[in-house]
């Protein structure tokens, strides 16, 4: 099964806790697992384990976008061509 071009590897069906973890990470992508777990109502290790299960099963993935500093070619950043600015 594929979702938006990503292969879903097993039949795991996300539950409310999984959705709370995803929402917490969408709101604060660099939040520590303790904070994510608190929002989801689980411990930090449980939040991390559930996230890994979602990623491993293909139900969640990480997407990055270049920020303004990267796109502007400021010193110490890289240009869009990948060359040092």
TAPELIN-V468113 format. One record per residue. N is the residue number from 0. SS is DSSP state (h for helix, s for strand, l for the rest). D_CENTER is the distance of its C-alpha to the mean C-alpha in whole Angstrom. Layout:
N;SS;D_CENTER + N;SS;D_CENTER
This chain:
0;l;21 + 1;s;18 + 2;s;16 + 3;l;15 + 4;l;16 + 5;s;14 + 6;s;16 + 7;l;16 + 8;l;18 + 9;l;19 + 10;l;20 + 11;l;18 + 12;l;18 + 13;l;15 + 14;l;17 + 15;h;17 + 16;h;15 + 17;h;12 + 18;h;12 + 19;h;13 + 20;h;10 + 21;h;8 + 22;h;10 + 23;h;10 + 24;h;6 + 25;h;7 + 26;h;10 + 27;l;10 + 28;l;6 + 29;l;9 + 30;l;11 + 31;l;12 + 32;h;12 + 33;h;16 + 34;h;15 + 35;h;12 + 36;h;15 + 37;h;17 + 38;h;16 + 39;h;15 + 40;l;19 + 41;l;18 + 42;l;18 + 43;h;16 + 44;h;16 + 45;h;16 + 46;h;13 + 47;h;11 + 48;h;13 + 49;h;12 + 50;h;8 + 51;h;10 + 52;h;12 + 53;h;10 + 54;h;8 + 55;h;12 + 56;l;14 + 57;l;12 + 58;l;11 + 59;l;7 + 60;l;6 + 61;l;4 + 62;l;7 + 63;l;9 + 64;l;12 + 65;l;15 + 66;l;16 + 67;h;20 + 68;h;21 + 69;h;20 + 70;h;22 + 71;h;25 + 72;l;26 + 73;l;27 + 74;l;28 + 75;l;26 + 76;l;23 + 77;s;23 + 78;l;24 + 79;l;23 + 80;l;25 + 81;l;24 + 82;l;27 + 83;s;27 + 84;l;28
